[in-house]
Amino acid sequence: MIQRIMEIVVGGIAALIGLRTLFSLPPGTFPTGSGVTQLASQLGEPAPPLAKLPVYLLLIVALAAVALGALAHGVPSLIGKGLRARLAFPQAFIWAGRATLWLATVALIVLIYLAAFNISLFFIPSAALAIIASLLALLP
């Protein structure tokens, strides 16, 4: 029971830290991983204004999925079996939350790796907390 509470708290904190980091970055330090931005910088032209938007959206989705996966796995596990049956939380829902948490953690790590030289160090705390939440989801 305590590991589920810790999983929810750690997953939520990971998402909050990551989103706060993402929205507090100066505009010049944002990852330039898209091909449009790299091509524009090689040609000596400014990048289009929305060229970095997909990277923002992917990071937001990955961080939100970490929080939602931790909630979807942890909350039904905290509820008693009788109440869980009445609220229609099947075992498949709990496994879907666990899978969402794991996949979101992997996606977050991949996105941090792809932004290796720009902002990856800023997202290490949220990735570490997401890994801890994923490991807590393994406990019975």
N, C-alpha and C positions, 0 to 999 in steps of 0.2 A: 504494500500500500504506500509506504513512504517513497519507494522508488518511482511510483507513478506520479506522485506529487512533485518530486524532484524533476522528473522528465518534463512535465508540463511547465514548470517554472524555468528550467534551463532552456527548453526550446523557445519559450516566449522571450526570454532575455536575449538569446542568440538573435532572434528576428529583430528585436528592438534595437540592439546594438548595431546590427548590420544596416538597418534602415536609417538610423541616425547617422552613421558613418557615411552612407551613400548620399544622403541629402545635405550633409555638411561639407562635402568635398569642394574645394575651389574648382571653378570650371576648367582650368588648365591642367588639372591632374587626373581628369577622367580618362578611362582606358580608350586607346585608339585602335582597337582590334578590328574594326570593320574595314573592309576593302576600300570603301569609298573614301574614308578618311586617310588611309595610307596612300592611296593614289593621289589624292589632292595634295598631301604634304610632299610627295615626290615631284609633283609638277610645280610646286611653289605657290599653289593657290590655296585660299582658305577652304576649309571643309564646309560642306553644306550644313545648315543649322540643325537638321534632324538626323544627321548621320550617326550620332551616338545614342539615339533613342532606343534602338533594339537592345543595346547592352544594359541600359538603365532598366528596361522592362524585364529582361531575363533575370537580373539580380533581384528586382522586386518580387518577381514570381517565385524564385528559389527561396528567398527569405520568408515570404508569406507561407509557402508550402511547409517549411520547417515548423513554423508555429502551428499551422492547422493540422499537420501530421501528429505533432505531439499532443495536441488537444484531442484529436480523433482517437488516438490510441489510449491516452491516459484517462480521460473522463469516464468512458464506459467501464473501464477496469476498476474504477473507484466505486462505482455504483454496485449495490448488492445484486446477486443473481436473480432474485425474485423481481426486484424493481427493474433490472435490465431487461427481463423478459417482457414486462408490461410496457416499457418504453420502446420496445422493438429494436434493441441494439444487438443484432446478431453477431456471432463470432467473426463473420466475414467483414463486418464494419471495423472491428478492432484490428484485424489483419490489414485492412486497407489503410488505416491510419499508420500502422507500423511501416508498411511499404512506402507510403507517401513520405514519411519522415526519412527513411533511408534514401530514397531516390532524390529527395530535395537536398539532402546532405551531400550526396555525390555530385549533384548538379552545382551546388555552391562551391565545392572544392574544384571542380573543373573550371568554373568561371573565374575563380581566384587564380588558378594556374594560367589561364589564358591571358589574364591581365598582369602577368608576372612582373613586369618592370615598372608598372605605373602605380597601381593602388593595392596590390595584393597584401602588403604588410598591414594595411588598415583593416582588412577583413579577417585577419587571423584569429582575433578573439571570438568573433561570431562563428567562424568555422569550427574552432575548438569546442565551443559550447554546443554546436549542432552535433558534433561527433560524440560528445558526452551524452547528449539526449538520445542519440541513436544507440549507444551502448546500453543506456538504461532501459531502452525498449526491448533489449534481448533478455533481460532478467524476467523470470516467471512471476 
